[in-house]
Structure formats: C-alpha cells, structure tokens
C-alpha cells in the first residue's frame, strides 16, 4: 500500500478515540503493516482495512477544506451553472472575494476561462474590471470570454476593451466584441464597426454581428 504524503496528519489533528485512526497514524509514521499488526494485536487484513477506512476519511476532510473557487474549477459546466443558480447571497460574495484575490494567480488558460465565465455569471460589476487586461491574453478563447463577461455584466467601462477586440486576430473574438458593444457601445463604436464592414476578408458571421450591434446601439441612442 502507498503512503499519501498529502494525507499526513498529526496525532493532535485526529480523533484518536477511533480505533482505525490509531492504526492509520502508526502507518503514517512509517511503520510496516506487519509491525502495526503486532503492536495493535490484530491480523494484517484488519490493519489494511483500517488504513483504507482512515484514508477515505482523510480524503473527505481534505475535500471539505477546499475553497469554493477550487471546487468550482473542478466540476463540470452544468454543475457550475446549478451551483451558481442555487447559491445564496453570502456564498456569492465569498466566491467573488476568492476570485478577486486569486485571479492573478491563475496561469492555466482553461482555468482562466472558467474564472472569467464565473465572473460573467455572477453579474458583479465591481469584479469585471479585473478581466480587462486579459483582452490581450495570448489564448484566443480567453479573450473571447473577456468579451462575453463584459457583455453579460454590461459595464460601460469595458467599451475600450471591446474596441481593441474588434481588431483581434480571431474572428470569434471580434464577433463577441460586437455583441458586447451592441449592449454598451456608443457613437465611436458605430464608426469603428462601419469601417470594419468594408474589409472584404472579414467573415460573414462577424459582419452580421457588426450590423446587429450597430442597429442595437442606434436604437438605444435614439431612445435615450
């Protein structure tokens, strides 16, 4: 049996009134199963069963110690959606705080995308500003998610980031930038997208996004 270093715990941190915990702590000290069997006056099979039981409990405790953000990064998108939809206000604030302090420490692009998606789903304007700098992220899907989050939250301070994204090398990023500008864009946004419509190499679905965004902005400005 292998020893999991990440499950090492001290005598003080365990409930030693549980018989199997005592067996496990002896095992963690480096004693062989055969020696533990002699010390504890039990057969080898019982020692093995007690160690497995204690390991399961240790893993369970470790899971409980994970932050809300760590759990969110490990589950599927469907599970995240359910978790956010059922999340009470107190937990939403806790998650937002964990994202705020943990955002800059996330280097993996996949995790960064999930983080930005969560920010968009939480709809917290005070949080969206931390994603603006990633409009220049080397991973195209991260940049796309930034545009998506700005669109969901509808923060006018994100207009400059979306304007930059209109010139992105990835067509999907340009498309998502247009969608965001349809919600928060201004006269300058209209001018920029009309100019880009003249590009003969632009993808048709991106041009359609430009047209739709321009119409949305014009109607919004007329009614303001």
C-alpha positions in Angstrom: 0.0 0.0 0.0 1.2 3.5 -0.9 1.6 6.3 1.6 -0.1 9.6 0.5 2.0 12.4 1.8 -0.8 14.8 1.2 -2.9 12.9 3.8 -0.2 13.1 6.5 -1.8 14.4 9.7 -0.6 14.6 13.3 -1.8 12.8 16.4 -3.3 16.1 17.6 -5.3 16.7 14.5 -7.1 13.3 14.6 -9.8 11.9 16.8 -7.7 9.1 18.3 -10.8 7.7 20.0 -11.5 6.0 16.7 -9.6 2.7 16.6 -8.8 2.8 12.9 -7.3 6.3 13.2 -4.7 5.0 15.6 -3.8 2.3 13.1 -3.5 4.9 10.3 -1.3 7.2 12.4 1.1 4.4 13.1 1.1 3.7 9.4 1.8 7.4 8.7 4.8 7.2 11.0 6.4 4.7 8.6 5.7 1.5 10.5 5.1 -1.6 8.3 1.7 -3.2 8.2 3.2 -6.3 9.8 4.6 -4.3 12.7 1.3 -2.4 13.2 -0.5 -5.7 13.3 1.8 -6.8 16.2 1.6 -3.5 18.0 -2.2 -3.4 17.7 -2.7 -7.1 18.3 -4.7 -7.7 15.1 -4.2 -9.5 11.9 -2.7 -8.0 8.7 -6.1 -7.9 6.8 -7.8 -5.9 9.6 -4.9 -3.4 9.6 -5.2 -2.9 5.8 -9.0 -2.4 6.1 -8.5 0.2 8.9 -5.9 2.1 6.8 -8.2 2.2 3.8 -11.1 3.4 6.0 -8.9 6.2 7.6 -7.6 7.3 4.2 -11.1 7.7 2.9 -11.9 9.9 5.9 -8.7 11.9 5.4 -9.6 12.5 1.7 -13.1 13.5 2.7 -11.7 16.1 5.2 -9.4 17.4 2.5 -12.3 17.9 0.1 -14.2 19.9 2.8 -11.1 22.2 3.3 -11.2 23.2 -0.4 -12.2 26.8 -1.2 -15.4 27.4 -3.1 -13.4 28.6 -6.1 -11.3 25.4 -6.1 -14.5 23.3 -6.1 -15.9 25.4 -9.0 -12.8 24.8 -11.1 -13.1 21.0 -10.6 -16.7 20.5 -11.5 -18.4 20.4 -15.0 -20.1 23.5 -16.5 -23.5 22.0 -15.9 -22.7 21.6 -12.2 -21.3 25.1 -12.0 -24.5 26.5 -13.5 -26.6 24.7 -10.9 -24.2 25.7 -8.1 -24.4 29.4 -9.1 -28.2 29.4 -9.6 -28.7 28.0 -6.1 -26.0 30.0 -4.4 -27.2 32.3 -1.5 -26.0 35.9 -1.5 -23.5 35.2 1.3 -21.8 32.4 -0.8 -21.8 34.6 -3.9 -19.9 37.3 -2.0 -17.4 34.7 -0.7 -16.9 33.3 -4.2 -16.4 36.8 -5.6 -13.8 37.6 -2.9 -11.9 34.4 -3.7 -11.9 35.2 -7.4 -10.7 38.8 -6.8 -7.7 37.6 -4.7 -7.0 34.5 -6.8 -7.5 35.8 -10.3 -3.9 36.9 -10.9 -2.5 33.6 -9.6 -4.4 31.5 -12.3 -2.0 30.8 -15.1 -3.7 27.9 -16.9 -5.8 29.2 -19.8 -8.6 26.7 -19.2 -8.9 27.7 -15.6 -8.7 31.4 -16.6 -11.7 30.9 -19.0 -13.7 29.2 -16.3 -12.9 32.1 -13.9 -14.0 34.7 -16.4 -17.1 32.8 -17.2 -18.0 32.7 -13.5 -17.4 36.5 -13.2 -19.9 36.9 -16.1 -22.5 34.6 -14.5 -22.2 36.4 -11.1 -23.0 39.7 -12.8 -20.9 41.7 -10.3 -19.7 45.0 -11.9 -17.2 45.5 -9.1 -15.4 42.3 -10.3 -15.4 42.7 -14.1 -12.6 45.2 -14.2 -10.0 42.5 -13.2 -10.6 40.8 -16.6 -9.9 43.8 -18.8 -6.2 43.3 -19.1 -6.8 39.8 -20.5 -8.2 41.2 -23.6 -4.6 40.9 -24.7 -4.2 37.3 -23.4 -2.2 35.0 -25.7 -5.1 32.5 -25.8 -7.9 33.5 -28.1 -10.6 31.8 -26.1 -9.6 33.7 -23.0 -10.0 37.0 -25.0 -13.4 35.8 -26.2 -14.5 35.0 -22.7 -13.5 38.5 -21.6 -15.8 40.0 -24.3 -18.6 37.6 -23.1 -18.2 38.7 -19.5 -18.3 42.4 -20.4 -21.4 41.7 -22.4 -23.2 39.8 -19.6 -22.4 42.4 -17.0 -22.9 45.4 -19.3 -20.3 47.6 -17.8 -19.7 50.8 -19.9 -16.1 50.9 -18.6 -15.4 47.8 -20.8 -16.0 49.7 -24.1 -12.3 50.4 -24.7 -11.5 46.7 -24.2 -14.2 45.7 -26.7 -12.9 48.3 -29.2 -9.5 46.6 -29.0 -11.1 43.2 -29.5 -12.7 44.4 -32.8 -9.2 44.2 -34.3 -8.4 40.8 -32.8 -6.8 38.1 -35.0 -9.5 35.6 -34.0 -12.9 36.1 -35.8 -14.9 34.7 -32.8 -13.3 37.3 -30.5 -14.3 40.1 -33.0 -17.9 38.6 -33.1 -18.1 38.6 -29.3 -16.7 42.1 -29.1 -19.5 43.2 -31.4 -22.2 41.5 -29.3 -20.8 43.3 -26.2 -20.8 46.7 -28.0 -24.4 46.1 -29.1 -25.2 46.3 -25.4 -22.9 49.1 -24.1 -21.4 50.7 -27.3 -21.5 54.4 -28.2 -21.2 56.5 -31.4 -17.5 55.7 -31.6 -18.3 52.0 -31.6 -20.7 52.5 -34.6 -17.9 54.4 -36.5 -15.4 51.7 -35.8 -17.6 48.8 -36.9 -18.8 50.6 -40.0 -15.2 51.0 -41.1 -14.5 47.3 -40.4 -17.5 46.3 -42.6 -15.5 47.5 -45.6 -13.0 44.7 -45.0 -13.5 42.2 -47.9 -11.7 39.4 -45.9 -14.0 39.6 -42.9 -16.0 36.5 -42.0 -19.7 36.8 -42.9 -20.9 35.9 -39.4 -18.6 38.6 -38.0 -20.1 41.2 -40.4 -23.6 40.1 -39.3 -22.6 40.7 -35.7 -21.3 44.1 -36.6 -24.6 45.0 -38.4 -26.7 43.7 -35.5 -24.6 45.6 -32.9 -24.8 48.9 -34.9 -28.6 48.5 -35.1 -28.8 47.9 -31.3 -26.7 50.9 -30.5 -28.6 53.2 -32.8 -31.9 52.2 -31.4 -30.6 52.6 -27.9 -29.2 56.1 -28.6 -32.5 57.1 -30.2 -34.4 56.1 -27.2 -32.1 57.7 -24.6 
